[in-house]
Amino acid sequence: MRMPPVEIPERPPEERRRDFGEVALGYDEAAAVAEAQRCLVCAHPTCVQGCPVGVRIDEFVAAVAAGEFDRAAAVVAEDNSLPAVCGRVCPQEVQCEGACVMARKGRAIHIGALERFVADRWARRQEA
């Protein structure tokens, strides 16, 4: 059974029209796990081939799906020193998400949102 995509929560228009804050709020832990669990765990992950910096997307998404967020952050950090930025501004729809097998029959995994979640969670833990 296919799981539907987990939509990325956004601030309401009434709130965001008053400032220049981010529109997308990002995933919480439960939403990130649910979205990561949509991954088909391809034998030859085309999403990795679509990533210009070579992030091992299959590995970090599998770690998120298992709730192993620190491991996911470590995997991302090996290849990308700016994951919070890339998770927000990288054109995933034509790179990793565009290459995702799920995009052929529906909607790709929200790889950028998962990368942002992992990076933001790691940063919050460093501040604590």
C-alpha positions in Angstrom: 0.0 0.0 0.0 1.4 3.4 -1.0 1.5 6.0 1.7 0.5 9.5 0.7 3.2 12.3 0.8 3.4 14.2 4.1 2.8 17.8 3.2 5.3 20.3 4.5 3.5 22.6 7.0 3.4 26.3 6.1 2.7 29.5 8.1 -0.8 30.9 7.3 -0.9 33.8 4.7 -2.3 36.2 7.3 0.7 35.7 9.5 3.4 35.6 6.9 2.3 38.7 5.0 3.5 40.8 8.0 7.2 39.7 7.9 9.9 38.1 5.9 10.0 34.9 8.0 10.1 31.5 6.4 6.9 30.3 4.8 7.7 26.5 5.2 7.8 25.4 8.8 9.5 22.1 8.2 8.7 18.7 9.6 8.5 17.6 13.2 9.9 14.1 14.1 6.7 12.2 13.4 6.2 13.8 10.0 9.8 13.3 9.0 9.7 9.6 9.9 6.4 9.2 8.0 7.7 10.9 4.9 11.0 8.9 5.0 9.1 5.7 5.3 7.6 6.4 1.8 11.0 5.6 0.3 11.2 2.5 -1.8 14.8 1.8 -0.8 15.9 1.3 -4.4 18.8 -1.0 -5.2 20.3 1.7 -7.4 19.1 5.0 -5.9 18.7 7.5 -8.7 18.1 10.2 -6.1 21.8 10.0 -5.2 22.8 10.3 -8.8 20.7 13.5 -9.0 22.5 15.1 -6.1 25.3 17.4 -7.3 27.2 17.1 -4.0 26.8 13.4 -3.8 24.9 13.1 -0.5 24.0 9.5 0.2 20.3 10.2 0.2 19.3 6.6 0.5 21.3 6.2 3.7 20.2 9.4 5.4 16.5 8.8 4.5 16.7 5.2 5.8 18.1 6.6 9.1 15.3 9.1 9.4 12.7 6.4 8.6 14.2 4.4 11.5 14.2 7.4 13.8 18.0 7.5 13.9 18.3 11.2 13.5 21.9 11.6 14.7 23.0 9.0 12.2 21.1 10.7 9.5 22.8 14.0 10.3 26.2 12.3 10.3 25.6 10.8 6.8 24.5 14.2 5.4 27.4 16.0 7.0 30.0 13.7 5.3 29.1 15.2 1.9 27.3 18.5 2.6 28.6 21.2 4.9 25.5 23.3 4.4 22.5 20.9 4.7 20.2 23.5 6.3 20.7 25.8 3.4 20.5 23.1 0.7 17.3 21.8 2.4 15.7 25.2 1.8 17.1 26.6 -1.4 18.5 23.7 -3.5 16.3 23.0 -6.6 15.5 19.5 -5.4 12.6 19.2 -7.8 15.0 19.0 -10.8 17.9 17.3 -8.9 17.4 14.5 -6.3 13.6 14.7 -6.1 13.4 14.9 -9.9 15.4 11.7 -10.1 13.4 9.9 -7.4 11.6 6.8 -8.7 8.5 7.8 -6.8 8.2 10.9 -9.0 7.4 8.7 -12.0 4.3 7.2 -10.5 3.2 10.0 -8.1 5.1 12.3 -5.9 8.8 12.1 -5.0 10.0 11.8 -1.5 10.4 15.3 0.0 14.2 14.9 0.2 14.9 18.6 0.7 12.5 18.8 3.6 14.0 15.8 5.2 17.5 17.2 4.8 16.3 20.5 6.4 14.7 18.6 9.2 17.9 16.7 10.0 20.1 19.8 9.8 17.7 21.9 11.9 17.4 19.2 14.5 21.1 18.8 14.7 21.6 22.6 15.1 19.0 22.9 17.9 20.7 20.1 19.8 24.1 21.9 19.4 22.5 25.1 20.9 21.1 23.3 23.9 
